[in-house]
Amino acid sequence: MKSLKENFQKAHIVIIGSGIIGKFNALELSELGFKITIIDPTQLQNSSNAALGLLMGNMYQKRRGRSWDLRKKSIELWPQWIKFLQKFNCELNIEKPLIQLTTNEEKFKKLEKFIYENNDENLRILGKDSIFINNINKAFHTKNIKGMISFKDGRINALSLLQTLDKYLKHKKVNYLRGEIIKIKKSNNQWIATTRNNENIKSDIIILCNSLKAIDLIDNLSHNIKLKPVLGQAMEIEINDKEVDLLSLPKQFNINGKNIILKSRNKLIIGSTDEYSTKPEENTFEKLTNFLDEKPNWLMKAKISKKWFGIRSRPDGEPSPIMKNLEDGLIICTGFYKNGILLAPVCSKWVANEIKNYIY
Ligand SMILES: Cc1cc2nc3c(=O)[nH]c(=O)nc-3n(C[C@H](O)[C@H](O)[C@H](O)COP(=O)(O)OP(=O)(O)OC[C@H]3O[C@@H](n4cnc5c(N)ncnc54)[C@H](O)[C@@H]3O)c2cc1C
């Protein structure tokens, strides 16, 4: 049996896909001393680049089960990673708090019950007399908005996070290969990943972080994993109206399921849609502003200044996400339909533990 250090230094790990899940695994595993190669044909079109970066963990209303466990662990891990990554980008931060609002009385009652039963000092009800609610009612011309505030949840700028991870990986001299993997196979106890250009990359371990395309690389008869695409659109709108004071709004909040981020005094980001397709539907503005029965004038007159989309993978027949050890030296992390940014640290921690168990 080789020593722990010897095994760690020897093992070469190939990560297929460089969205947030691939990059975070590369970060965690290179900190452990592994030799990493990360492979992706293009990072530009992945869903990570489309993400709004909201970290909705502590406000999750089910306080037991796998989904809650994953969220809870990620919330614990995030502050440590932020501190670490600030060495590479001192501006990287989680902007807190996060506000969740509803105009539905029944949903609000559920929120009240959740907060009453959990007695968590980081969660509070926002009633009619709160300053946040007052400002939101004033801006959106509403009367019946209520909700909760979470001081532990917030938002990280997803693009800035991805760029910071790139900077770290470059600093660590992690091998980045631009290419599409079309086949993987095991031969003589080694994994071989073949690119479209017929290049073979040998490794001890492969981690599939390539979202929907992961199932093309595995033997689906033995593993039976099904994924479906869910497209999400988001937009930035520009408001040319003195009627509204956007700067009075919270930095990030959610009304009736739509996430709203304050970008500047005349710009908001709104996301996202859930479209079971790979082509974006055309009525983006309509779909993203339907969170209120009656829209204020300034919102109706707003212009889209930017819009974008990303395609996520949703597991079919099992809960999201899929994190599995498929066979010796082959791990899959896919199906991050929602919350891939939030859950990246818990995913990489799980992968690191699986690899430690495999090696020893
Ligand atoms: C509009 C929108 C808003 C969102 N907002 C949030 C949010 O606020 N908070 C949050 O936590 N989550 C959010 N999400 C969800 C989040 O973006 C996803 O959960 C996350 O990005 C999934 O990351 P991933 O690394 O699994 O996949 P991806 O980012 O899609 O990366 C997969 C990568 O695999 C590569 N690849 C594919 N096939 C191959 C191959 N054969 N060989 C090599 N590489 C390959 C692709 O090029 C791609 O770069 C949002 C998503 C969208 C679309």
The ligand as an ORCA input file, in Angstrom:
! r2SCAN-3c Opt
* xyz 0 1
  C     -30.980     32.021    -16.444
  C     -30.421     31.155    -15.362
  C     -30.348     31.657    -14.072
  C     -29.822     30.864    -13.046
  N     -29.711     31.390    -11.798
  C     -29.144     30.669    -10.809
  C     -28.987     31.234     -9.518
  O     -29.381     32.381     -9.274
  N     -28.385     30.482     -8.537
  C     -27.940     29.209     -8.787
  O     -27.402     28.580     -7.866
  N     -28.108     28.639    -10.008
  C     -28.697     29.336    -11.018
  N     -28.872     28.783    -12.248
  C     -28.540     27.364    -12.422
  C     -27.056     27.173    -12.674
  O     -26.674     28.004    -13.715
  C     -26.769     25.709    -13.011
  O     -27.278     24.887    -11.991
  C     -25.252     25.471    -13.148
  O     -24.692     26.431    -13.982
  C     -24.949     24.088    -13.680
  O     -23.550     24.016    -13.863
  P     -22.837     22.836    -14.622
  O     -21.375     23.050    -14.443
  O     -23.438     21.536    -14.193
  O     -23.274     22.977    -16.160
  P     -22.808     23.992    -17.294
  O     -22.502     25.326    -16.756
  O     -23.842     23.926    -18.361
  O     -21.440     23.395    -17.821
  C     -21.345     22.206    -18.552
  C     -20.095     22.300    -19.410
  O     -19.845     21.032    -20.029
  C     -19.272     21.289    -21.302
  N     -19.399     20.076    -22.132
  C     -20.539     19.529    -22.638
  N     -20.248     18.416    -23.323
  C     -18.906     18.246    -23.268
  C     -18.015     17.260    -23.789
  N     -18.453     16.223    -24.516
  N     -16.681     17.396    -23.550
  C     -16.214     18.447    -22.797
  N     -17.031     19.388    -22.263
  C     -18.357     19.296    -22.513
  C     -20.060     22.491    -21.838
  O     -19.368     23.158    -22.876
  C     -20.218     23.317    -20.570
  O     -19.220     24.317    -20.455
  C     -29.385     29.524    -13.305
  C     -29.466     29.037    -14.620
  C     -29.978     29.837    -15.637
  C     -30.038     29.275    -17.025
*
